[in-house]
Amino acid sequence: MILQVFWTIPSVLNIMHMVKLFSMNLNQMAKVSLLMKKIKKNMSGSM
């Protein structure tokens, strides 16, 4: 019983870490896509 709890804690921490990384990646991708849209708008505007 105690061993099970001992084993589940690291896995939960791993899952939380993975979720955090995933959300960070999503945020970065959103920022990049926004930047790309701005750049495209600027390019089309200057042309």
C-alpha positions as MATLAB code, in Angstrom:
seq = 'MILQVFWTIPSVLNIMHMVKLFSMNLNQMAKVSLLMKKIKKNMSGSM';
ca = [
       0.000    0.000    0.000;
       2.700    2.496    1.025;
       4.858    1.392   -1.911;
       1.972    2.045   -4.303;
       1.620    5.616   -3.037;
       5.404    5.999   -3.270;
       5.271    4.906   -6.921;
       2.241    6.985   -7.900;
       3.676   10.301   -6.641;
       6.514   10.456   -9.248;
       4.144    9.452  -12.052;
       1.710   12.222  -11.064;
       4.618   14.682  -10.982;
       5.700   13.452  -14.416;
       2.178   13.935  -15.793;
       2.018   17.462  -14.343;
       5.429   18.228  -15.852;
       4.319   16.901  -19.250;
       1.118   18.973  -19.113;
       3.143   22.072  -18.196;
       5.548   21.515  -21.082;
       2.624   20.862  -23.442;
       0.834   24.073  -22.420;
       4.090   26.035  -22.756;
       4.565   24.610  -26.263;
       0.979   25.521  -27.164;
       1.537   29.090  -25.939;
       4.755   29.366  -27.969;
       3.015   27.998  -31.080;
       0.183   30.509  -30.651;
       2.680   33.374  -30.299;
       4.593   32.206  -33.383;
       1.400   31.924  -35.445;
       0.391   35.448  -34.354;
       3.844   36.732  -35.342;
       3.587   35.010  -38.728;
       0.165   36.577  -39.340;
       1.551   40.033  -38.472;
       4.557   39.510  -40.769;
       2.281   38.363  -43.612;
       0.052   41.417  -43.124;
       3.085   43.732  -43.125;
       4.499   42.090  -46.254;
       1.209   42.297  -48.143;
       0.749   45.899  -46.957;
       4.208   46.994  -48.137;
       3.759   45.286  -51.508;
];
